[in-house]
Amino acid sequence: MIEPLVVATLGNFATKLLSGKQTGITRVHGVEEETTIGGRRVLLYPLYHPAAALYTPRMLEVLQQDFARLPELLGRTVEVPEPEPLVLRGEPTVQLGLF
């Protein structure tokens, strides 16, 4: 239902999880990369986690510069292939309760 053009990750964990790479946030922050997430082509845009500015005040300027690029990235076009139709196979899944 949601069809993002840009996915901005906040921090090291989210960046590594969605990029599938072990390169740390210090090396990749602010450098967009075209990738596939959930079968959709998007620009992955790694950012420092905003809490970093609380611990390191000069990080606030870096975060502001990186966030300022978001409108430019949203204006880009990413080649989006036609989605494949959803085909359910096997037994339907059952939602588990907490108790």
KOLKE-504111 format. One record per atom (N, C-alpha, C, CB): residue number from 1; residue in three letters; atom name; x, y, z. Coordinates in steps of 0.001 Angstrom, whole numbers, plus 500000, padded with zeros to 6 digits. Glycine has a CB too. Layout:
% KOLKE-504111
atom num=NUM residuo=ALA atomo=CA c1=X c2=Y c3=Z
...
% end
This chain:
% KOLKE-504111
atom num=1 residuo=MET atomo=N c1=500811 c2=498818 c3=500000
atom num=1 residuo=MET atomo=CA c1=500000 c2=500000 c3=500000
atom num=1 residuo=MET atomo=C c1=500863 c2=501258 c3=500000
atom num=1 residuo=MET atomo=CB c1=499073 c2=499991 c3=501189
atom num=2 residuo=ILE atomo=N c1=501961 c2=501218 c3=500760
atom num=2 residuo=ILE atomo=CA c1=502871 c2=502355 c3=500799
atom num=2 residuo=ILE atomo=C c1=503934 c2=502113 c3=499739
atom num=2 residuo=ILE atomo=CB c1=503509 c2=502544 c3=502228
atom num=3 residuo=GLU atomo=N c1=504166 c2=503094 c3=498917
atom num=3 residuo=GLU atomo=CA c1=505137 c2=502959 c3=497834
atom num=3 residuo=GLU atomo=C c1=506191 c2=504059 c3=497947
atom num=3 residuo=GLU atomo=CB c1=504433 c2=503017 c3=496452
atom num=4 residuo=PRO atomo=N c1=507154 c2=503887 c3=498862
atom num=4 residuo=PRO atomo=CA c1=508148 c2=504934 c3=499075
atom num=4 residuo=PRO atomo=C c1=509110 c2=505076 c3=497900
atom num=4 residuo=PRO atomo=CB c1=508927 c2=504653 c3=500336
atom num=5 residuo=LEU atomo=N c1=509611 c2=506285 c3=497722
atom num=5 residuo=LEU atomo=CA c1=510665 c2=506546 c3=496743
atom num=5 residuo=LEU atomo=C c1=512010 c2=506563 c3=497438
atom num=5 residuo=LEU atomo=CB c1=510421 c2=507879 c3=496005
atom num=6 residuo=VAL atomo=N c1=512019 c2=507074 c3=498665
atom num=6 residuo=VAL atomo=CA c1=513233 c2=507180 c3=499463
atom num=6 residuo=VAL atomo=C c1=512964 c2=506554 c3=500823
atom num=6 residuo=VAL atomo=CB c1=513694 c2=508666 c3=499608
atom num=7 residuo=VAL atomo=N c1=513911 c2=505748 c3=501288
atom num=7 residuo=VAL atomo=CA c1=513848 c2=505206 c3=502638
atom num=7 residuo=VAL atomo=C c1=515064 c2=505748 c3=503368
atom num=7 residuo=VAL atomo=CB c1=513812 c2=503621 c3=502645
atom num=8 residuo=ALA atomo=N c1=514825 c2=506619 c3=504346
atom num=8 residuo=ALA atomo=CA c1=515904 c2=507198 c3=505138
atom num=8 residuo=ALA atomo=C c1=516043 c2=506377 c3=506415
atom num=8 residuo=ALA atomo=CB c1=515634 c2=508710 c3=505460
atom num=9 residuo=THR atomo=N c1=517184 c2=505738 c3=506562
atom num=9 residuo=THR atomo=CA c1=517428 c2=504957 c3=507770
atom num=9 residuo=THR atomo=C c1=518047 c2=505871 c3=508819
atom num=9 residuo=THR atomo=CB c1=518354 c2=503732 c3=507476
atom num=10 residuo=LEU atomo=N c1=517659 c2=505672 c3=510052
atom num=10 residuo=LEU atomo=CA c1=518175 c2=506493 c3=511146
atom num=10 residuo=LEU atomo=C c1=519065 c2=505633 c3=512025
atom num=10 residuo=LEU atomo=CB c1=517019 c2=507120 c3=511977
atom num=11 residuo=GLY atomo=N c1=520353 c2=505760 c3=511819
atom num=11 residuo=GLY atomo=CA c1=521306 c2=505060 c3=512667
atom num=11 residuo=GLY atomo=C c1=521896 c2=503807 c3=512049
atom num=11 residuo=GLY atomo=CB c1=520656 c2=504706 c3=513937
atom num=12 residuo=ASN atomo=N c1=522816 c2=503236 c3=512811
atom num=12 residuo=ASN atomo=CA c1=523618 c2=502108 c3=512355
atom num=12 residuo=ASN atomo=C c1=522789 c2=500838 c3=512164
atom num=12 residuo=ASN atomo=CB c1=524734 c2=501845 c3=513338
atom num=13 residuo=PHE atomo=N c1=521953 c2=500504 c3=513142
atom num=13 residuo=PHE atomo=CA c1=521194 c2=499255 c3=513077
atom num=13 residuo=PHE atomo=C c1=520280 c2=499221 c3=511860
atom num=13 residuo=PHE atomo=CB c1=520373 c2=499067 c3=514348
atom num=14 residuo=ALA atomo=N c1=519475 c2=500275 c3=511674
atom num=14 residuo=ALA atomo=CA c1=518532 c2=500310 c3=510550
atom num=14 residuo=ALA atomo=C c1=519264 c2=500300 c3=509215
atom num=14 residuo=ALA atomo=CB c1=517635 c2=501548 c3=510642
atom num=15 residuo=THR atomo=N c1=520384 c2=500991 c3=509144
atom num=15 residuo=THR atomo=CA c1=521144 c2=501040 c3=507897
atom num=15 residuo=THR atomo=C c1=521680 c2=499665 c3=507529
atom num=15 residuo=THR atomo=CB c1=522295 c2=502038 c3=508013
atom num=16 residuo=LYS atomo=N c1=522273 c2=498991 c3=508485
atom num=16 residuo=LYS atomo=CA c1=522812 c2=497652 c3=508215
atom num=16 residuo=LYS atomo=C c1=521695 c2=496668 c3=507879
atom num=16 residuo=LYS atomo=CB c1=523615 c2=497143 c3=509422
atom num=17 residuo=LEU atomo=N c1=520584 c2=496767 c3=508586
atom num=17 residuo=LEU atomo=CA c1=519470 c2=495856 c3=508355
atom num=17 residuo=LEU atomo=C c1=518909 c2=496002 c3=506945
atom num=17 residuo=LEU atomo=CB c1=518374 c2=496100 c3=509378
atom num=18 residuo=LEU atomo=N c1=518642 c2=497225 c3=506514
atom num=18 residuo=LEU atomo=CA c1=517989 c2=497425 c3=505223
atom num=18 residuo=LEU atomo=C c1=518957 c2=497389 c3=504041
atom num=18 residuo=LEU atomo=CB c1=517259 c2=498737 c3=505229
atom num=19 residuo=SER atomo=N c1=520219 c2=497698 c3=504262
atom num=19 residuo=SER atomo=CA c1=521180 c2=497648 c3=503157
atom num=19 residuo=SER atomo=C c1=521712 c2=496241 c3=502959
atom num=19 residuo=SER atomo=CB c1=522339 c2=498612 c3=503410
atom num=20 residuo=GLY atomo=N c1=521683 c2=495431 c3=504030
atom num=20 residuo=GLY atomo=CA c1=522238 c2=494085 c3=503941
atom num=20 residuo=GLY atomo=C c1=523755 c2=494082 c3=503961
atom num=20 residuo=GLY atomo=CB c1=521749 c2=493407 c3=502692
atom num=21 residuo=LYS atomo=N c1=524341 c2=495216 c3=504301
atom num=21 residuo=LYS atomo=CA c1=525804 c2=495349 c3=504359
atom num=21 residuo=LYS atomo=C c1=526220 c2=495661 c3=505788
atom num=21 residuo=LYS atomo=CB c1=526310 c2=496459 c3=503384
atom num=22 residuo=GLN atomo=N c1=527448 c2=495346 c3=506110
atom num=22 residuo=GLN atomo=CA c1=527948 c2=495590 c3=507463
atom num=22 residuo=GLN atomo=C c1=528741 c2=496885 c3=507579
atom num=22 residuo=GLN atomo=CB c1=528807 c2=494437 c3=507904
atom num=23 residuo=THR atomo=N c1=528742 c2=497703 c3=506540
atom num=23 residuo=THR atomo=CA c1=529441 c2=498983 c3=506583
atom num=23 residuo=THR atomo=C c1=528740 c2=499889 c3=507578
atom num=23 residuo=THR atomo=CB c1=529497 c2=499643 c3=505179
atom num=24 residuo=GLY atomo=N c1=529506 c2=500509 c3=508463
atom num=24 residuo=GLY atomo=CA c1=528939 c2=501333 c3=509524
atom num=24 residuo=GLY atomo=C c1=528406 c2=502666 c3=509024
atom num=24 residuo=GLY atomo=CB c1=529970 c2=501576 c3=510583
atom num=25 residuo=ILE atomo=N c1=527556 c2=503271 c3=509836
atom num=25 residuo=ILE atomo=CA c1=526899 c2=504524 c3=509492
atom num=25 residuo=ILE atomo=C c1=527895 c2=505665 c3=509292
atom num=25 residuo=ILE atomo=CB c1=525904 c2=504895 c3=510568
atom num=26 residuo=THR atomo=N c1=529017 c2=505639 c3=509979
atom num=26 residuo=THR atomo=CA c1=530011 c2=506705 c3=509840
atom num=26 residuo=THR atomo=C c1=530529 c2=506792 c3=508408
atom num=26 residuo=THR atomo=CB c1=531178 c2=506477 c3=510806
atom num=27 residuo=ARG atomo=N c1=530641 c2=505681 c3=507739
atom num=27 residuo=ARG atomo=CA c1=531163 c2=505674 c3=506367
atom num=27 residuo=ARG atomo=C c1=530096 c2=505970 c3=505317
atom num=27 residuo=ARG atomo=CB c1=531795 c2=504335 c3=506069
atom num=28 residuo=VAL atomo=N c1=528838 c2=505620 c3=505590
atom num=28 residuo=VAL atomo=CA c1=527825 c2=505701 c3=504533
atom num=28 residuo=VAL atomo=C c1=526779 c2=506792 c3=504732
atom num=28 residuo=VAL atomo=CB c1=527134 c2=504397 c3=504421
atom num=29 residuo=HIS atomo=N c1=526810 c2=507504 c3=505850
atom num=29 residuo=HIS atomo=CA c1=525760 c2=508503 c3=506084
atom num=29 residuo=HIS atomo=C c1=525749 c2=509551 c3=504969
atom num=29 residuo=HIS atomo=CB c1=525960 c2=509187 c3=507455
atom num=30 residuo=GLY atomo=N c1=524558 c2=509919 c3=504552
atom num=30 residuo=GLY atomo=CA c1=524404 c2=510960 c3=503537
atom num=30 residuo=GLY atomo=C c1=524701 c2=510527 c3=502112
atom num=30 residuo=GLY atomo=CB c1=525277 c2=512089 c3=503873
atom num=31 residuo=VAL atomo=N c1=524979 c2=509240 c3=501900
atom num=31 residuo=VAL atomo=CA c1=525272 c2=508732 c3=500559
atom num=31 residuo=VAL atomo=C c1=524143 c2=507788 c3=500156
atom num=31 residuo=VAL atomo=CB c1=526666 c2=508002 c3=500511
atom num=32 residuo=GLU atomo=N c1=523295 c2=508247 c3=499233
atom num=32 residuo=GLU atomo=CA c1=522160 c2=507431 c3=498824
atom num=32 residuo=GLU atomo=C c1=522610 c2=506271 c3=497942
atom num=32 residuo=GLU atomo=CB c1=521128 c2=508285 c3=498089
atom num=33 residuo=GLU atomo=N c1=521831 c2=505212 c3=497970
atom num=33 residuo=GLU atomo=CA c1=522131 c2=504010 c3=497191
atom num=33 residuo=GLU atomo=C c1=520817 c2=503425 c3=496691
atom num=33 residuo=GLU atomo=CB c1=522927 c2=502960 c3=498041
atom num=34 residuo=GLU atomo=N c1=520744 c2=503144 c3=495414
atom num=34 residuo=GLU atomo=CA c1=519539 c2=502515 c3=494883
atom num=34 residuo=GLU atomo=C c1=519583 c2=501037 c3=495244
atom num=34 residuo=GLU atomo=CB c1=519421 c2=502716 c3=493332
atom num=35 residuo=THR atomo=N c1=518478 c2=500561 c3=495808
atom num=35 residuo=THR atomo=CA c1=518411 c2=499179 c3=496257
atom num=35 residuo=THR atomo=C c1=516969 c2=498691 c3=496185
atom num=35 residuo=THR atomo=CB c1=518967 c2=499037 c3=497693
atom num=36 residuo=THR atomo=N c1=516773 c2=497419 c3=496437
atom num=36 residuo=THR atomo=CA c1=515432 c2=496839 c3=496455
atom num=36 residuo=THR atomo=C c1=515077 c2=496464 c3=497887
atom num=36 residuo=THR atomo=CB c1=515343 c2=495598 c3=495518
atom num=37 residuo=ILE atomo=N c1=513943 c2=496966 c3=498340
atom num=37 residuo=ILE atomo=CA c1=513438 c2=496635 c3=499676
atom num=37 residuo=ILE atomo=C c1=511997 c2=496186 c3=499502
atom num=37 residuo=ILE atomo=CB c1=513548 c2=497863 c3=500675
atom num=38 residuo=GLY atomo=N c1=511714 c2=494976 c3=499924
atom num=38 residuo=GLY atomo=CA c1=510356 c2=494445 c3=499806
atom num=38 residuo=GLY atomo=C c1=509886 c2=494350 c3=498374
atom num=38 residuo=GLY atomo=CB c1=509402 c2=495296 c3=500582
atom num=39 residuo=GLY atomo=N c1=510812 c2=494083 c3=497454
atom num=39 residuo=GLY atomo=CA c1=510457 c2=493959 c3=496048
atom num=39 residuo=GLY atomo=C c1=510274 c2=495287 c3=495332
atom num=39 residuo=GLY atomo=CB c1=509213 c2=493169 c3=495924
atom num=40 residuo=ARG atomo=N c1=510619 c2=496383 c3=495968
atom num=40 residuo=ARG atomo=CA c1=510447 c2=497712 c3=495366
atom num=40 residuo=ARG atomo=C c1=511792 c2=498429 c3=495303
atom num=40 residuo=ARG atomo=CB c1=509421 c2=498556 c3=496172
atom num=41 residuo=ARG atomo=N c1=512064 c2=499057 c3=494166
atom num=41 residuo=ARG atomo=CA c1=513293 c2=499843 c3=493996
atom num=41 residuo=ARG atomo=C c1=513123 c2=501181 c3=494708
atom num=41 residuo=ARG atomo=CB c1=513624 c2=500059 c3=492479
atom num=42 residuo=VAL atomo=N c1=514066 c2=501500 c3=495577
atom num=42 residuo=VAL atomo=CA c1=514032 c2=502748 c3=496336
atom num=42 residuo=VAL atomo=C c1=515451 c2=503296 c3=496459
atom num=42 residuo=VAL atomo=CB c1=513400 c2=502530 c3=497743
atom num=43 residuo=LEU atomo=N c1=515534 c2=504562 c3=496846
atom num=43 residuo=LEU atomo=CA c1=516814 c2=505135 c3=497240
atom num=43 residuo=LEU atomo=C c1=516935 c2=504949 c3=498746
atom num=43 residuo=LEU atomo=CB c1=516931 c2=506656 c3=496828
atom num=44 residuo=LEU atomo=N c1=517950 c2=504238 c3=499178
atom num=44 residuo=LEU atomo=CA c1=518222 c2=504072 c3=500602
atom num=44 residuo=LEU atomo=C c1=519162 c2=505204 c3=500992
atom num=44 residuo=LEU atomo=CB c1=518847 c2=502647 c3=500928
atom num=45 residuo=TYR atomo=N c1=518761 c2=505987 c3=501984
atom num=45 residuo=TYR atomo=CA c1=519501 c2=507179 c3=502376
atom num=45 residuo=TYR atomo=C c1=519848 c2=507080 c3=503859
atom num=45 residuo=TYR atomo=CB c1=518681 c2=508471 c3=502080
atom num=46 residuo=PRO atomo=N c1=521057 c2=506606 c3=504174
atom num=46 residuo=PRO atomo=CA c1=521446 c2=506425 c3=505570
atom num=46 residuo=PRO atomo=C c1=521734 c2=507760 c3=506257
atom num=46 residuo=PRO atomo=CB c1=522670 c2=505522 c3=505658
atom num=47 residuo=LEU atomo=N c1=521171 c2=507917 c3=507448
atom num=47 residuo=LEU atomo=CA c1=521388 c2=509115 c3=508248
atom num=47 residuo=LEU atomo=C c1=521802 c2=508708 c3=509655
atom num=47 residuo=LEU atomo=CB c1=520115 c2=510000 c3=508283
atom num=48 residuo=TYR atomo=N c1=522551 c2=509584 c3=510311
atom num=48 residuo=TYR atomo=CA c1=522820 c2=509361 c3=511722
atom num=48 residuo=TYR atomo=C c1=521501 c2=509403 c3=512478
atom num=48 residuo=TYR atomo=CB c1=523818 c2=510416 c3=512280
atom num=49 residuo=HIS atomo=N c1=521436 c2=508688 c3=513561
atom num=49 residuo=HIS atomo=CA c1=520244 c2=508755 c3=514397
atom num=49 residuo=HIS atomo=C c1=520203 c2=510138 c3=515049
atom num=49 residuo=HIS atomo=CB c1=520238 c2=507612 c3=515479
atom num=50 residuo=PRO atomo=N c1=519035 c2=510778 c3=515100
atom num=50 residuo=PRO atomo=CA c1=518960 c2=512122 c3=515696
atom num=50 residuo=PRO atomo=C c1=519477 c2=512196 c3=517132
atom num=50 residuo=PRO atomo=CB c1=517538 c2=512602 c3=515666
atom num=51 residuo=ALA atomo=N c1=519434 c2=511098 c3=517873
atom num=51 residuo=ALA atomo=CA c1=519957 c2=511111 c3=519241
atom num=51 residuo=ALA atomo=C c1=521457 c2=511382 c3=519261
atom num=51 residuo=ALA atomo=CB c1=519659 c2=509783 c3=519936
atom num=52 residuo=ALA atomo=N c1=522135 c2=511133 c3=518147
atom num=52 residuo=ALA atomo=CA c1=523577 c2=511392 c3=518085
atom num=52 residuo=ALA atomo=C c1=523879 c2=512867 c3=518348
atom num=52 residuo=ALA atomo=CB c1=524140 c2=510973 c3=516713
atom num=53 residuo=ALA atomo=N c1=522982 c2=513755 c3=517950
atom num=53 residuo=ALA atomo=CA c1=523189 c2=515188 c3=518169
atom num=53 residuo=ALA atomo=C c1=523089 c2=515541 c3=519650
atom num=53 residuo=ALA atomo=CB c1=522168 c2=516003 c3=517366
atom num=54 residuo=LEU atomo=N c1=522407 c2=514717 c3=520434
atom num=54 residuo=LEU atomo=CA c1=522340 c2=514966 c3=521874
atom num=54 residuo=LEU atomo=C c1=523677 c2=514690 c3=522547
atom num=54 residuo=LEU atomo=CB c1=521250 c2=514108 c3=522511
atom num=55 residuo=TYR atomo=N c1=524380 c2=513678 c3=522044
atom num=55 residuo=TYR atomo=CA c1=525649 c2=513282 c3=522637
atom num=55 residuo=TYR atomo=C c1=526824 c2=514055 c3=522056
atom num=55 residuo=TYR atomo=CB c1=525868 c2=511805 c3=522446
atom num=56 residuo=THR atomo=N c1=526719 c2=514425 c3=520783
atom num=56 residuo=THR atomo=CA c1=527791 c2=515138 c3=520101
atom num=56 residuo=THR atomo=C c1=527182 c2=516364 c3=519429
atom num=56 residuo=THR atomo=CB c1=528521 c2=514219 c3=519057
atom num=57 residuo=PRO atomo=N c1=527251 c2=517532 c3=520058
atom num=57 residuo=PRO atomo=CA c1=526582 c2=518724 c3=519527
atom num=57 residuo=PRO atomo=C c1=526964 c2=519095 c3=518091
atom num=57 residuo=PRO atomo=CB c1=526878 c2=519879 c3=520412
atom num=58 residuo=ARG atomo=N c1=528200 c2=518867 c3=517665
atom num=58 residuo=ARG atomo=CA c1=528559 c2=519234 c3=516285
atom num=58 residuo=ARG atomo=C c1=527904 c2=518316 c3=515249
atom num=58 residuo=ARG atomo=CB c1=530077 c2=519195 c3=516114
atom num=59 residuo=MET atomo=N c1=527324 c2=517206 c3=515725
atom num=59 residuo=MET atomo=CA c1=526611 c2=516289 c3=514838
atom num=59 residuo=MET atomo=C c1=525308 c2=516919 c3=514336
atom num=59 residuo=MET atomo=CB c1=526317 c2=514964 c3=515562
atom num=60 residuo=LEU atomo=N c1=524785 c2=517887 c3=515073
atom num=60 residuo=LEU atomo=CA c1=523535 c2=518535 c3=514680
atom num=60 residuo=LEU atomo=C c1=523658 c2=519175 c3=513300
atom num=60 residuo=LEU atomo=CB c1=523133 c2=519590 c3=515715
atom num=61 residuo=GLU atomo=N c1=524768 c2=519817 c3=513013
atom num=61 residuo=GLU atomo=CA c1=524973 c2=520446 c3=511704
atom num=61 residuo=GLU atomo=C c1=525015 c2=519397 c3=510597
atom num=61 residuo=GLU atomo=CB c1=526274 c2=521270 c3=511701
atom num=62 residuo=VAL atomo=N c1=525680 c2=518289 c3=510851
atom num=62 residuo=VAL atomo=CA c1=525747 c2=517203 c3=509861
atom num=62 residuo=VAL atomo=C c1=524342 c2=516670 c3=509586
atom num=62 residuo=VAL atomo=CB c1=526679 c2=516054 c3=510358
atom num=63 residuo=LEU atomo=N c1=523567 c2=516457 c3=510635
atom num=63 residuo=LEU atomo=CA c1=522196 c2=515968 c3=510475
atom num=63 residuo=LEU atomo=C c1=521350 c2=516955 c3=509680
atom num=63 residuo=LEU atomo=CB c1=521556 c2=515713 c3=511845
atom num=64 residuo=GLN atomo=N c1=521486 c2=518238 c3=509968
atom num=64 residuo=GLN atomo=CA c1=520716 c2=519247 c3=509249
atom num=64 residuo=GLN atomo=C c1=521060 c2=519241 c3=507760
atom num=64 residuo=GLN atomo=CB c1=520970 c2=520635 c3=509846
atom num=65 residuo=GLN atomo=N c1=522337 c2=519109 c3=507436
atom num=65 residuo=GLN atomo=CA c1=522756 c2=519061 c3=506024
atom num=65 residuo=GLN atomo=C c1=522204 c2=517817 c3=505336
atom num=65 residuo=GLN atomo=CB c1=524295 c2=519085 c3=505913
atom num=66 residuo=ASP atomo=N c1=522276 c2=516686 c3=506017
atom num=66 residuo=ASP atomo=CA c1=521768 c2=515446 c3=505424
atom num=66 residuo=ASP atomo=C c1=520254 c2=515506 c3=505233
atom num=66 residuo=ASP atomo=CB c1=522141 c2=514241 c3=506302
atom num=67 residuo=PHE atomo=N c1=519521 c2=516002 c3=506230
atom num=67 residuo=PHE atomo=CA c1=518074 c2=516124 c3=506111
atom num=67 residuo=PHE atomo=C c1=517681 c2=517118 c3=505024
atom num=67 residuo=PHE atomo=CB c1=517473 c2=516545 c3=507442
atom num=68 residuo=ALA atomo=N c1=518487 c2=518150 c3=504808
atom num=68 residuo=ALA atomo=CA c1=518190 c2=519160 c3=503786
atom num=68 residuo=ALA atomo=C c1=518222 c2=518578 c3=502378
atom num=68 residuo=ALA atomo=CB c1=519179 c2=520312 c3=503884
atom num=69 residuo=ARG atomo=N c1=518892 c2=517444 c3=502189
atom num=69 residuo=ARG atomo=CA c1=518949 c2=516798 c3=500867
atom num=69 residuo=ARG atomo=C c1=517703 c2=515998 c3=500532
atom num=69 residuo=ARG atomo=CB c1=520146 c2=515894 c3=500793
atom num=70 residuo=LEU atomo=N c1=516847 c2=515720 c3=501504
atom num=70 residuo=LEU atomo=CA c1=515667 c2=514884 c3=501264
atom num=70 residuo=LEU atomo=C c1=514769 c2=515398 c3=500135
atom num=70 residuo=LEU atomo=CB c1=514860 c2=514781 c3=502529
atom num=71 residuo=PRO atomo=N c1=514447 c2=516696 c3=500046
atom num=71 residuo=PRO atomo=CA c1=513608 c2=517143 c3=498928
atom num=71 residuo=PRO atomo=C c1=514236 c2=516838 c3=497557
atom num=71 residuo=PRO atomo=CB c1=513347 c2=518642 c3=499050
atom num=72 residuo=GLU atomo=N c1=515546 c2=516997 c3=497453
atom num=72 residuo=GLU atomo=CA c1=516229 c2=516669 c3=496190
atom num=72 residuo=GLU atomo=C c1=516075 c2=515190 c3=495860
atom num=72 residuo=GLU atomo=CB c1=517726 c2=517037 c3=496270
atom num=73 residuo=LEU atomo=N c1=516270 c2=514327 c3=496847
atom num=73 residuo=LEU atomo=CA c1=516166 c2=512886 c3=496622
atom num=73 residuo=LEU atomo=C c1=514744 c2=512483 c3=496273
atom num=73 residuo=LEU atomo=CB c1=516635 c2=512121 c3=497853
atom num=74 residuo=LEU atomo=N c1=513760 c2=513116 c3=496887
atom num=74 residuo=LEU atomo=CA c1=512371 c2=512805 c3=496569
atom num=74 residuo=LEU atomo=C c1=512009 c2=513207 c3=495147
atom num=74 residuo=LEU atomo=CB c1=511445 c2=513495 c3=497550
atom num=75 residuo=GLY atomo=N c1=512744 c2=514169 c3=494584
atom num=75 residuo=GLY atomo=CA c1=512485 c2=514606 c3=493213
atom num=75 residuo=GLY atomo=C c1=513094 c2=513699 c3=492162
atom num=75 residuo=GLY atomo=CB c1=513000 c2=515989 c3=493021
atom num=76 residuo=ARG atomo=N c1=513950 c2=512791 c3=492569
atom num=76 residuo=ARG atomo=CA c1=514576 c2=511869 c3=491615
atom num=76 residuo=ARG atomo=C c1=513595 c2=510782 c3=491212
atom num=76 residuo=ARG atomo=CB c1=515850 c2=511240 c3=492215
atom num=77 residuo=THR atomo=N c1=513860 c2=510204 c3=490070
atom num=77 residuo=THR atomo=CA c1=513050 c2=509058 c3=489655
atom num=77 residuo=THR atomo=C c1=513882 c2=507796 c3=489792
atom num=77 residuo=THR atomo=CB c1=512537 c2=509226 c3=488195
atom num=78 residuo=VAL atomo=N c1=513256 c2=506762 c3=490259
atom num=78 residuo=VAL atomo=CA c1=513890 c2=505458 c3=490397
atom num=78 residuo=VAL atomo=C c1=513165 c2=504519 c3=489463
atom num=78 residuo=VAL atomo=CB c1=513857 c2=504938 c3=491879
atom num=79 residuo=GLU atomo=N c1=513920 c2=503731 c3=488731
atom num=79 residuo=GLU atomo=CA c1=513299 c2=502784 c3=487809
atom num=79 residuo=GLU atomo=C c1=512532 c2=501745 c3=488621
atom num=79 residuo=GLU atomo=CB c1=514369 c2=502102 c3=486893
atom num=80 residuo=VAL atomo=N c1=511234 c2=501744 c3=488445
atom num=80 residuo=VAL atomo=CA c1=510371 c2=500847 c3=489208
atom num=80 residuo=VAL atomo=C c1=509788 c2=499800 c3=488266
atom num=80 residuo=VAL atomo=CB c1=509238 c2=501637 c3=489928
atom num=81 residuo=PRO atomo=N c1=510174 c2=498525 c3=488440
atom num=81 residuo=PRO atomo=CA c1=509598 c2=497479 c3=487590
atom num=81 residuo=PRO atomo=C c1=508148 c2=497216 c3=487962
atom num=81 residuo=PRO atomo=CB c1=510412 c2=496185 c3=487701
atom num=82 residuo=GLU atomo=N c1=507406 c2=496643 c3=487043
atom num=82 residuo=GLU atomo=CA c1=506008 c2=496278 c3=487307
atom num=82 residuo=GLU atomo=C c1=505964 c2=495267 c3=488445
atom num=82 residuo=GLU atomo=CB c1=505324 c2=495697 c3=486029
atom num=83 residuo=PRO atomo=N c1=505088 c2=495457 c3=489414
atom num=83 residuo=PRO atomo=CA c1=505007 c2=494496 c3=490518
atom num=83 residuo=PRO atomo=C c1=504422 c2=493177 c3=490052
atom num=83 residuo=PRO atomo=CB c1=504167 c2=495061 c3=491661
atom num=84 residuo=GLU atomo=N c1=504917 c2=492106 c3=490657
atom num=84 residuo=GLU atomo=CA c1=504373 c2=490787 c3=490352
atom num=84 residuo=GLU atomo=C c1=503093 c2=490605 c3=491144
atom num=84 residuo=GLU atomo=CB c1=505397 c2=489659 c3=490677
atom num=85 residuo=PRO atomo=N c1=502107 c2=489921 c3=490561
atom num=85 residuo=PRO atomo=CA c1=500856 c2=489709 c3=491305
atom num=85 residuo=PRO atomo=C c1=501102 c2=488839 c3=492530
atom num=85 residuo=PRO atomo=CB c1=499786 c2=489061 c3=490401
atom num=86 residuo=LEU atomo=N c1=500371 c2=489110 c3=493594
atom num=86 residuo=LEU atomo=CA c1=500497 c2=488358 c3=494828
atom num=86 residuo=LEU atomo=C c1=499778 c2=487024 c3=494670
atom num=86 residuo=LEU atomo=CB c1=499930 c2=489157 c3=496028
atom num=87 residuo=VAL atomo=N c1=500500 c2=485958 c3=494922
atom num=87 residuo=VAL atomo=CA c1=499925 c2=484619 c3=494827
atom num=87 residuo=VAL atomo=C c1=500092 c2=483945 c3=496176
atom num=87 residuo=VAL atomo=CB c1=500599 c2=483781 c3=493687
atom num=88 residuo=LEU atomo=N c1=498981 c2=483563 c3=496788
atom num=88 residuo=LEU atomo=CA c1=499039 c2=482871 c3=498064
atom num=88 residuo=LEU atomo=C c1=499181 c2=481377 c3=497816
atom num=88 residuo=LEU atomo=CB c1=497786 c2=483171 c3=498916
atom num=89 residuo=ARG atomo=N c1=500085 c2=480765 c3=498540
atom num=89 residuo=ARG atomo=CA c1=500324 c2=479330 c3=498389
atom num=89 residuo=ARG atomo=C c1=500147 c2=478646 c3=499735
atom num=89 residuo=ARG atomo=CB c1=501742 c2=479056 c3=497818
atom num=90 residuo=GLY atomo=N c1=499640 c2=477448 c3=499717
atom num=90 residuo=GLY atomo=CA c1=499532 c2=476659 c3=500939
atom num=90 residuo=GLY atomo=C c1=498432 c2=477148 c3=501856
atom num=90 residuo=GLY atomo=CB c1=500837 c2=476671 c3=501674
atom num=91 residuo=GLU atomo=N c1=498550 c2=476771 c3=503113
atom num=91 residuo=GLU atomo=CA c1=497557 c2=477114 c3=504121
atom num=91 residuo=GLU atomo=C c1=497662 c2=478592 c3=504484
atom num=91 residuo=GLU atomo=CB c1=497731 c2=476238 c3=505375
atom num=92 residuo=PRO atomo=N c1=496539 c2=479236 c3=504749
atom num=92 residuo=PRO atomo=CA c1=496609 c2=480627 c3=505189
atom num=92 residuo=PRO atomo=C c1=497265 c2=480723 c3=506561
atom num=92 residuo=PRO atomo=CB c1=495206 c2=481254 c3=505225
atom num=93 residuo=THR atomo=N c1=497951 c2=481802 c3=506813
atom num=93 residuo=THR atomo=CA c1=498611 c2=481980 c3=508106
atom num=93 residuo=THR atomo=C c1=497586 c2=482338 c3=509171
atom num=93 residuo=THR atomo=CB c1=499700 c2=483070 c3=508021
atom num=94 residuo=VAL atomo=N c1=497914 c2=482011 c3=510400
atom num=94 residuo=VAL atomo=CA c1=497024 c2=482279 c3=511526
atom num=94 residuo=VAL atomo=C c1=497712 c2=483293 c3=512421
atom num=94 residuo=VAL atomo=CB c1=496673 c2=480967 c3=512316
atom num=95 residuo=GLN atomo=N c1=496969 c2=484361 c3=512788
atom num=95 residuo=GLN atomo=CA c1=497497 c2=485367 c3=513688
atom num=95 residuo=GLN atomo=C c1=497540 c2=484796 c3=515099
atom num=95 residuo=GLN atomo=CB c1=496647 c2=486659 c3=513637
atom num=96 residuo=LEU atomo=N c1=498706 c2=484826 c3=515710
atom num=96 residuo=LEU atomo=CA c1=498843 c2=484303 c3=517072
atom num=96 residuo=LEU atomo=C c1=498490 c2=485378 c3=518081
atom num=96 residuo=LEU atomo=CB c1=500273 c2=483786 c3=517321
atom num=97 residuo=GLY atomo=N c1=497912 c2=484998 c3=519190
atom num=97 residuo=GLY atomo=CA c1=497587 c2=485934 c3=520254
atom num=97 residuo=GLY atomo=C c1=498760 c2=486072 c3=521218
atom num=97 residuo=GLY atomo=CB c1=496328 c2=485481 c3=521003
atom num=98 residuo=LEU atomo=N c1=498669 c2=487019 c3=522115
atom num=98 residuo=LEU atomo=CA c1=499730 c2=487203 c3=523093
atom num=98 residuo=LEU atomo=C c1=499626 c2=486234 c3=524252
atom num=98 residuo=LEU atomo=CB c1=499714 c2=488608 c3=523609
atom num=99 residuo=PHE atomo=N c1=498405 c2=485765 c3=524548
atom num=99 residuo=PHE atomo=CA c1=498213 c2=484875 c3=525702
atom num=99 residuo=PHE atomo=C c1=497461 c2=483643 c3=525314
atom num=99 residuo=PHE atomo=CB c1=497482 c2=485585 c3=526820
% end
